[in-house]
């Protein structure tokens, strides 16, 4: 199983902690990217409020939040008054950031080190830009495009990604690795690694068990393919493990490197 961590330092530290516990592992760095797709809606606040009625609760709630944020901000900011950035962004939220961006773009506030309010606009006339995850509006995309003139925006982020791969199939070692990694890895990576670790352990143990009965690699692979999918059932969950011939070939090579068995040609020894 493989964990993704957020930095090179975490990768090195996690690898060392696993090694101290006798858990075989290796590190990996590779070029990576993330894709995020958004629906962008732009227009005067009043027009968006009127046109968005009944389309989606997500849009209506966002506009309502914008209105509350605008009223709260203008109630504590006098025309001509300067405010520190840290004061304005003390309570950072999407609505406030969106609103301040619109006020700066519209020329209602200005400044570099501090921001000064030049004029209080009518919120209905303020040009704003709203960004929504495409997943939140996938059921009403056509209506949003037609009524609000929405456009699709995609953000591509390139970065180096860091991984620690655990080279174990013993259940206890996998559980211990998950406990250690919890401090260093993202929640999504931990959950993925947990299921992959459990699945790989079960598949490897079944492969080793069948290898004691089969004399050849082809017989072993055929016997495993006949058992697909392998299911693990708990009180409230079920994991189904699927695989193909190539995956089994790779797992055999890995188990051989780890010393669990020996493969030569079509012959297998435990």
NORSULUR-V758825 format. One record per residue. N is the residue number from 1. RES is the residue in three letters. OMEGA is omega in whole degrees, -180 to 180 (NA if undefined). NEAR is the number of other C-alpha atoms within 8 Angstrom. D_CENTER is the distance of its C-alpha to the mean C-alpha in whole Angstrom. Layout:
BEGIN
n=N res=RES omega=OMEGA near=NEAR d_center=D_CENTER
n=N res=RES omega=OMEGA near=NEAR d_center=D_CENTER
END
This chain:
BEGIN
n=1 res=UNK omega=-173 near=10 d_center=17
n=2 res=UNK omega=177 near=8 d_center=15
n=3 res=UNK omega=171 near=12 d_center=13
n=4 res=UNK omega=179 near=11 d_center=11
n=5 res=UNK omega=-171 near=14 d_center=12
n=6 res=UNK omega=-177 near=11 d_center=12
n=7 res=UNK omega=178 near=8 d_center=16
n=8 res=UNK omega=180 near=8 d_center=19
n=9 res=UNK omega=178 near=6 d_center=20
n=10 res=UNK omega=179 near=10 d_center=18
n=11 res=UNK omega=-179 near=14 d_center=18
n=12 res=UNK omega=-178 near=9 d_center=22
n=13 res=UNK omega=180 near=8 d_center=22
n=14 res=UNK omega=180 near=12 d_center=20
n=15 res=UNK omega=-180 near=12 d_center=22
n=16 res=UNK omega=-180 near=8 d_center=25
n=17 res=UNK omega=177 near=9 d_center=25
n=18 res=UNK omega=-179 near=13 d_center=24
n=19 res=UNK omega=179 near=10 d_center=27
n=20 res=UNK omega=179 near=7 d_center=29
n=21 res=UNK omega=180 near=6 d_center=29
n=22 res=UNK omega=-179 near=6 d_center=30
n=23 res=UNK omega=-180 near=12 d_center=26
n=24 res=UNK omega=-180 near=9 d_center=26
n=25 res=UNK omega=173 near=12 d_center=23
n=26 res=UNK omega=-179 near=9 d_center=23
n=27 res=UNK omega=180 near=11 d_center=20
n=28 res=UNK omega=173 near=8 d_center=19
n=29 res=UNK omega=177 near=8 d_center=18
n=30 res=UNK omega=177 near=7 d_center=17
n=31 res=UNK omega=-178 near=8 d_center=17
n=32 res=UNK omega=-179 near=8 d_center=13
n=33 res=UNK omega=174 near=9 d_center=12
n=34 res=UNK omega=178 near=7 d_center=9
n=35 res=UNK omega=176 near=8 d_center=10
n=36 res=UNK omega=-179 near=8 d_center=10
n=37 res=UNK omega=-177 near=10 d_center=13
n=38 res=UNK omega=169 near=11 d_center=15
n=39 res=UNK omega=-177 near=13 d_center=19
n=40 res=UNK omega=179 near=12 d_center=21
n=41 res=UNK omega=-177 near=11 d_center=24
n=42 res=UNK omega=178 near=12 d_center=27
n=43 res=UNK omega=176 near=9 d_center=31
n=44 res=UNK omega=-176 near=11 d_center=33
n=45 res=UNK omega=-178 near=13 d_center=32
n=46 res=UNK omega=179 near=10 d_center=35
n=47 res=UNK omega=180 near=9 d_center=34
n=48 res=UNK omega=179 near=11 d_center=31
n=49 res=UNK omega=-178 near=10 d_center=32
n=50 res=UNK omega=-175 near=7 d_center=34
n=51 res=UNK omega=-174 near=8 d_center=33
n=52 res=UNK omega=-178 near=13 d_center=30
n=53 res=UNK omega=175 near=8 d_center=32
n=54 res=UNK omega=-179 near=5 d_center=31
n=55 res=UNK omega=-176 near=9 d_center=28
n=56 res=UNK omega=176 near=10 d_center=25
n=57 res=UNK omega=-179 near=7 d_center=24
n=58 res=UNK omega=-180 near=8 d_center=21
n=59 res=UNK omega=-178 near=9 d_center=23
n=60 res=UNK omega=179 near=11 d_center=26
n=61 res=UNK omega=179 near=8 d_center=25
n=62 res=UNK omega=179 near=9 d_center=23
n=63 res=UNK omega=176 near=10 d_center=27
n=64 res=UNK omega=178 near=8 d_center=28
n=65 res=UNK omega=177 near=9 d_center=26
n=66 res=UNK omega=-179 near=11 d_center=27
n=67 res=UNK omega=178 near=9 d_center=31
n=68 res=UNK omega=-179 near=8 d_center=31
n=69 res=UNK omega=179 near=10 d_center=29
n=70 res=UNK omega=-179 near=11 d_center=32
n=71 res=UNK omega=180 near=8 d_center=34
n=72 res=UNK omega=-178 near=8 d_center=33
n=73 res=UNK omega=-178 near=8 d_center=33
n=74 res=UNK omega=180 near=9 d_center=36
n=75 res=UNK omega=-179 near=7 d_center=38
n=76 res=UNK omega=-178 near=6 d_center=38
n=77 res=UNK omega=-180 near=8 d_center=38
n=78 res=UNK omega=175 near=8 d_center=41
n=79 res=UNK omega=-178 near=9 d_center=42
n=80 res=UNK omega=-178 near=8 d_center=43
n=81 res=UNK omega=177 near=8 d_center=41
n=82 res=UNK omega=179 near=8 d_center=39
n=83 res=UNK omega=177 near=9 d_center=36
n=84 res=UNK omega=177 near=9 d_center=34
n=85 res=UNK omega=-177 near=9 d_center=30
n=86 res=UNK omega=177 near=6 d_center=29
n=87 res=UNK omega=-179 near=7 d_center=31
n=88 res=UNK omega=-177 near=8 d_center=29
n=89 res=UNK omega=179 near=9 d_center=26
n=90 res=UNK omega=176 near=6 d_center=27
n=91 res=UNK omega=-174 near=5 d_center=25
n=92 res=UNK omega=171 near=7 d_center=22
n=93 res=UNK omega=-175 near=6 d_center=20
n=94 res=UNK omega=-178 near=6 d_center=19
n=95 res=UNK omega=-179 near=10 d_center=23
n=96 res=UNK omega=179 near=12 d_center=25
n=97 res=UNK omega=179 near=10 d_center=23
n=98 res=UNK omega=-179 near=11 d_center=24
n=99 res=UNK omega=180 near=11 d_center=27
n=100 res=UNK omega=177 near=8 d_center=28
n=101 res=UNK omega=179 near=8 d_center=27
n=102 res=UNK omega=180 near=12 d_center=29
n=103 res=UNK omega=177 near=11 d_center=32
n=104 res=UNK omega=-179 near=10 d_center=32
n=105 res=UNK omega=-180 near=7 d_center=32
n=106 res=UNK omega=178 near=9 d_center=34
n=107 res=UNK omega=-179 near=8 d_center=37
n=108 res=UNK omega=172 near=12 d_center=37
n=109 res=UNK omega=-177 near=12 d_center=36
n=110 res=UNK omega=178 near=10 d_center=36
n=111 res=UNK omega=179 near=7 d_center=36
n=112 res=UNK omega=180 near=5 d_center=34
n=113 res=UNK omega=175 near=6 d_center=35
n=114 res=UNK omega=178 near=9 d_center=35
n=115 res=UNK omega=-179 near=12 d_center=35
n=116 res=UNK omega=179 near=12 d_center=38
n=117 res=UNK omega=-178 near=14 d_center=38
n=118 res=UNK omega=-176 near=10 d_center=41
n=119 res=UNK omega=175 near=8 d_center=41
n=120 res=UNK omega=-178 near=8 d_center=39
n=121 res=UNK omega=168 near=7 d_center=38
n=122 res=UNK omega=-176 near=6 d_center=39
n=123 res=UNK omega=-179 near=9 d_center=35
n=124 res=UNK omega=-177 near=8 d_center=36
n=125 res=UNK omega=-177 near=9 d_center=37
n=126 res=UNK omega=178 near=13 d_center=34
n=127 res=UNK omega=-179 near=10 d_center=32
n=128 res=UNK omega=177 near=11 d_center=28
n=129 res=UNK omega=-179 near=10 d_center=25
n=130 res=UNK omega=-179 near=8 d_center=22
n=131 res=UNK omega=-180 near=8 d_center=19
n=132 res=UNK omega=172 near=9 d_center=17
n=133 res=UNK omega=-178 near=10 d_center=13
n=134 res=UNK omega=180 near=9 d_center=15
n=135 res=UNK omega=-178 near=5 d_center=14
n=136 res=UNK omega=-175 near=8 d_center=16
n=137 res=UNK omega=-174 near=12 d_center=19
n=138 res=UNK omega=-179 near=7 d_center=19
n=139 res=UNK omega=-176 near=5 d_center=22
n=140 res=UNK omega=-175 near=9 d_center=24
n=141 res=UNK omega=-177 near=8 d_center=23
n=142 res=UNK omega=-179 near=6 d_center=27
n=143 res=UNK omega=178 near=9 d_center=28
n=144 res=UNK omega=178 near=12 d_center=26
n=145 res=UNK omega=-176 near=10 d_center=27
n=146 res=UNK omega=-174 near=8 d_center=31
n=147 res=UNK omega=-175 near=8 d_center=31
n=148 res=UNK omega=179 near=12 d_center=29
n=149 res=UNK omega=-176 near=9 d_center=29
n=150 res=UNK omega=176 near=11 d_center=25
n=151 res=UNK omega=179 near=8 d_center=24
n=152 res=UNK omega=177 near=8 d_center=20
n=153 res=UNK omega=179 near=8 d_center=18
n=154 res=UNK omega=177 near=8 d_center=16
n=155 res=UNK omega=178 near=7 d_center=14
n=156 res=UNK omega=179 near=8 d_center=14
n=157 res=UNK omega=177 near=7 d_center=13
n=158 res=UNK omega=-180 near=8 d_center=15
n=159 res=UNK omega=171 near=7 d_center=14
n=160 res=UNK omega=-179 near=9 d_center=15
n=161 res=UNK omega=-173 near=12 d_center=13
n=162 res=UNK omega=-176 near=14 d_center=14
n=163 res=UNK omega=170 near=12 d_center=15
n=164 res=UNK omega=-180 near=15 d_center=17
n=165 res=UNK omega=178 near=11 d_center=18
n=166 res=UNK omega=-176 near=12 d_center=21
n=167 res=UNK omega=-179 near=9 d_center=24
n=168 res=UNK omega=175 near=10 d_center=25
n=169 res=UNK omega=178 near=11 d_center=26
n=170 res=UNK omega=-174 near=7 d_center=28
n=171 res=UNK omega=-178 near=8 d_center=26
n=172 res=UNK omega=178 near=6 d_center=27
n=173 res=UNK omega=178 near=10 d_center=26
n=174 res=UNK omega=178 near=13 d_center=22
n=175 res=UNK omega=180 near=8 d_center=23
n=176 res=UNK omega=178 near=8 d_center=24
n=177 res=UNK omega=178 near=11 d_center=21
n=178 res=UNK omega=178 near=11 d_center=18
n=179 res=UNK omega=-179 near=7 d_center=20
n=180 res=UNK omega=-175 near=10 d_center=21
n=181 res=UNK omega=-175 near=11 d_center=17
n=182 res=UNK omega=-177 near=10 d_center=16
n=183 res=UNK omega=-169 near=5 d_center=17
n=184 res=UNK omega=-169 near=9 d_center=15
n=185 res=UNK omega=176 near=12 d_center=12
n=186 res=UNK omega=-179 near=10 d_center=8
n=187 res=UNK omega=180 near=7 d_center=9
n=188 res=UNK omega=180 near=6 d_center=6
n=189 res=UNK omega=-180 near=10 d_center=8
n=190 res=UNK omega=-180 near=13 d_center=11
n=191 res=UNK omega=178 near=8 d_center=11
n=192 res=UNK omega=-178 near=8 d_center=11
n=193 res=UNK omega=180 near=12 d_center=13
n=194 res=UNK omega=-179 near=10 d_center=16
n=195 res=UNK omega=179 near=8 d_center=16
n=196 res=UNK omega=180 near=9 d_center=17
n=197 res=UNK omega=179 near=11 d_center=19
n=198 res=UNK omega=-178 near=10 d_center=21
n=199 res=UNK omega=-179 near=10 d_center=21
n=200 res=UNK omega=179 near=10 d_center=22
n=201 res=UNK omega=-180 near=12 d_center=25
n=202 res=UNK omega=-180 near=8 d_center=26
n=203 res=UNK omega=-179 near=10 d_center=27
n=204 res=UNK omega=180 near=11 d_center=28
n=205 res=UNK omega=177 near=9 d_center=30
n=206 res=UNK omega=179 near=8 d_center=32
n=207 res=UNK omega=-179 near=10 d_center=32
n=208 res=UNK omega=178 near=11 d_center=34
n=209 res=UNK omega=180 near=8 d_center=36
n=210 res=UNK omega=-179 near=10 d_center=37
n=211 res=UNK omega=177 near=12 d_center=38
n=212 res=UNK omega=-178 near=9 d_center=41
n=213 res=UNK omega=-174 near=6 d_center=42
n=214 res=UNK omega=-179 near=10 d_center=42
n=215 res=UNK omega=-176 near=11 d_center=44
n=216 res=UNK omega=180 near=9 d_center=42
n=217 res=UNK omega=-180 near=11 d_center=38
n=218 res=UNK omega=178 near=7 d_center=39
n=219 res=UNK omega=-179 near=9 d_center=40
n=220 res=UNK omega=-179 near=13 d_center=37
n=221 res=UNK omega=178 near=10 d_center=35
n=222 res=UNK omega=-179 near=8 d_center=36
n=223 res=UNK omega=179 near=9 d_center=37
n=224 res=UNK omega=-180 near=9 d_center=33
n=225 res=UNK omega=178 near=10 d_center=32
n=226 res=UNK omega=-178 near=6 d_center=35
n=227 res=UNK omega=-180 near=7 d_center=33
n=228 res=UNK omega=-5 near=9 d_center=29
n=229 res=UNK omega=174 near=8 d_center=27
n=230 res=UNK omega=-177 near=9 d_center=27
n=231 res=UNK omega=173 near=8 d_center=27
n=232 res=UNK omega=-177 near=7 d_center=26
n=233 res=UNK omega=174 near=8 d_center=27
n=234 res=UNK omega=-180 near=6 d_center=26
n=235 res=UNK omega=-176 near=4 d_center=28
n=236 res=UNK omega=-178 near=5 d_center=25
n=237 res=UNK omega=178 near=6 d_center=23
n=238 res=UNK omega=177 near=8 d_center=23
n=239 res=UNK omega=177 near=8 d_center=21
n=240 res=UNK omega=-176 near=8 d_center=23
n=241 res=UNK omega=179 near=10 d_center=23
n=242 res=UNK omega=-179 near=7 d_center=24
n=243 res=UNK omega=176 near=9 d_center=25
n=244 res=UNK omega=-175 near=7 d_center=27
n=245 res=UNK omega=-179 near=8 d_center=30
n=246 res=UNK omega=178 near=6 d_center=28
n=247 res=UNK omega=179 near=8 d_center=26
n=248 res=UNK omega=176 near=10 d_center=28
n=249 res=UNK omega=179 near=8 d_center=30
n=250 res=UNK omega=180 near=8 d_center=27
n=251 res=UNK omega=176 near=9 d_center=27
n=252 res=UNK omega=179 near=9 d_center=31
n=253 res=UNK omega=-180 near=9 d_center=31
n=254 res=UNK omega=179 near=8 d_center=28
n=255 res=UNK omega=177 near=11 d_center=30
n=256 res=UNK omega=178 near=11 d_center=33
n=257 res=UNK omega=-179 near=7 d_center=32
n=258 res=UNK omega=175 near=6 d_center=31
n=259 res=UNK omega=-179 near=7 d_center=35
n=260 res=UNK omega=-180 near=9 d_center=35
n=261 res=UNK omega=178 near=10 d_center=37
n=262 res=UNK omega=180 near=9 d_center=39
n=263 res=UNK omega=175 near=12 d_center=38
n=264 res=UNK omega=-175 near=6 d_center=41
n=265 res=UNK omega=180 near=4 d_center=42
n=266 res=UNK omega=-177 near=8 d_center=42
n=267 res=UNK omega=179 near=9 d_center=43
n=268 res=UNK omega=175 near=13 d_center=40
n=269 res=UNK omega=176 near=9 d_center=42
n=270 res=UNK omega=NA near=8 d_center=40
END
